[in-house]
Amino acid sequence: MASEPHLLTERTRDTAEDDLERDLHTEHQVLNMGPSHPATHGTVKFLIELDGESIVDLDIQVGYLHRGFEKECESGSWYQAIPYTDRLNYNSAILCNIGYCMAVEKLLELETPIRCQWIRVMAGELSRLGDHLTRCGAACLELQAMTPFLYAIEARELTWDLQEMLCGARVTSNMVRIGGVKHDVPPAFPPAAREFIPKIRKLLGDFDDVVTQNRIFIDRLRGTGVISKEDCIRYAVTGPVLRSTGVPLDLRKDEPYLVYDQVDFDVPVGEVGDNYDRYLVCVEEMHQSLRIVEQCLDKLDQMGPGPVNVDDPRVRWPAKGRVFNQMEELIQQFKAVTEGPIVPEGEAYCAVESANGELGFYLVSDGGAVPYKVRCRPPSLINLQPLPLMVRGAMLPDLIPSFDFINMIGGECDR
């Protein structure tokens, strides 16, 4: 008789646990986030499996900004593909232009003039700076920090002012040409750049004061979105995401192109591979980009005026000023526009260190005026692949900074 109450208690407890499990609805919830969610930047959809507020699994669905970039490039001349590259990573269009034009130049076996190479490096670093400012500023905004966002956007506006002086556009800053650049640096650009760079540094300092040691910001980033260097290498991840794990891979150092081997700059790396490390890497890369721009300005001043395009009318379109005043130049432009440059038969791959990592272009020519094959190696798509690995077991809000600091750009991801 003494054991009866014990058995009754066990039976009652089991029944109560079953009732509790049934009443709490403990089956996982599936949440559709995007593609119109503001934190997904309007271009990607997350199918999130949740246990309460913990992420069990994540399915990333891309393709909402697909433009058929590669087939568009294969339907026009080699020159007509350049504006399409502007729309890949539209935060750093110049870097995309440089990568594509260098791939075409590799097929043509062209070497651009040295002044052109310094201008390309300078413009590319301004473009990288604008990209990082957008990434860090938008990440703060989506974590409800409005003030640092304003600092970053003000600095980006100064950067875009300089890009506008170089090529006449702020966002789709198309200034790179096959065999050169649109034109030489305008006379007003160097003094404006020397005036704006200290202002940008001051704004970066203000951004750092407000954010970097902020307790809430640190708690939201540190220990979230963690990925190991082994997983980065396994997924072929590059750029700040890889460098945040401690791997100092940077094509500007490891496979120098243009004049990067003549420029003094450092490659910042992290240790943990979390969102906070990625933030710190991006901020330091902005300071390094400013260093490079200053060195380019000094070098351009030292070398004085010189050619910025190859002297080959079969490749390089003539400047508008000459077209409007000389018959020969008008004929040359007419033939270049109607027929396009003829690229020798062959294939080439060229990669540059974009703001997100290795941006590569694989081109195939059949000896005609139209590319036979254009293939883009987009860091945004590749860097996005391990995101489910980075957020499994994390809280739902941790998805936002993790996605922000991967910096997926829809135009480059979907192509």
Stockholm file with secondary structure:
# STOCKHOLM 1.0

chainA/1-415         MASEPHLLTERTRDTAEDDLERDLHTEHQVLNMGPSHPATHGTVKFLIELDGESIVDLDIQVGYLHRGFEKECESGSWYQAIPYTDRLNYNSAILCNIGYCMAVEKLLELETPIRCQWIRVMAGELSRLGDHLTRCGAACLELQAMTPFLYAIEARELTWDLQEMLCGARVTSNMVRIGGVKHDVPPAFPPAAREFIPKIRKLLGDFDDVVTQNRIFIDRLRGTGVISKEDCIRYAVTGPVLRSTGVPLDLRKDEPYLVYDQVDFDVPVGEVGDNYDRYLVCVEEMHQSLRIVEQCLDKLDQMGPGPVNVDDPRVRWPAKGRVFNQMEELIQQFKAVTEGPIVPEGEAYCAVESANGELGFYLVSDGGAVPYKVRCRPPSLINLQPLPLMVRGAMLPDLIPSFDFINMIGGECDR
#=GR chainA/1-415 SS CTTHHHHHHHHHHHHHHHHHHHHTTCSCEEEEECSSCGGGTTSCEEEEEEETTEEEEEEEECCTTCCCHHHHHTTSCTGGGHHHHHTSSTTSHHHHHHHHHHHHHHHHTCCCCHHHHHHHHHHHHHHHHHHHHHHHHHHHHHTTCHHHHHHHHHHHHHHHHHHHHHHSCSSSCCCEETTEESSCCCTTHHHHHHHHHHHHHHHHHHHHHHHTTCHHHHHHHTTSSCCCHHHHHHTTCCTHHHHTTTCCCCHHHHSCCTTGGGSCCCCCCCSSCSHHHHHHHHHHHHHHHHHHHHHHHHHHHHHCSCCCBCSCTTTSCCCHHHHTTCHHHHHHHHHHHHHCCCCCSEEEEEEEEETTEEEEEEEEECSSSSCSEEEEECHHHHHHTTHHHHHTTSBGGGHHHHHHHHTCCHHHHHC
#=GC SS_cons         CTTHHHHHHHHHHHHHHHHHHHHTTCSCEEEEECSSCGGGTTSCEEEEEEETTEEEEEEEECCTTCCCHHHHHTTSCTGGGHHHHHTSSTTSHHHHHHHHHHHHHHHHTCCCCHHHHHHHHHHHHHHHHHHHHHHHHHHHHHTTCHHHHHHHHHHHHHHHHHHHHHHSCSSSCCCEETTEESSCCCTTHHHHHHHHHHHHHHHHHHHHHHHTTCHHHHHHHTTSSCCCHHHHHHTTCCTHHHHTTTCCCCHHHHSCCTTGGGSCCCCCCCSSCSHHHHHHHHHHHHHHHHHHHHHHHHHHHHHCSCCCBCSCTTTSCCCHHHHTTCHHHHHHHHHHHHHCCCCCSEEEEEEEEETTEEEEEEEEECSSSSCSEEEEECHHHHHHTTHHHHHTTSBGGGHHHHHHHHTCCHHHHHC
//
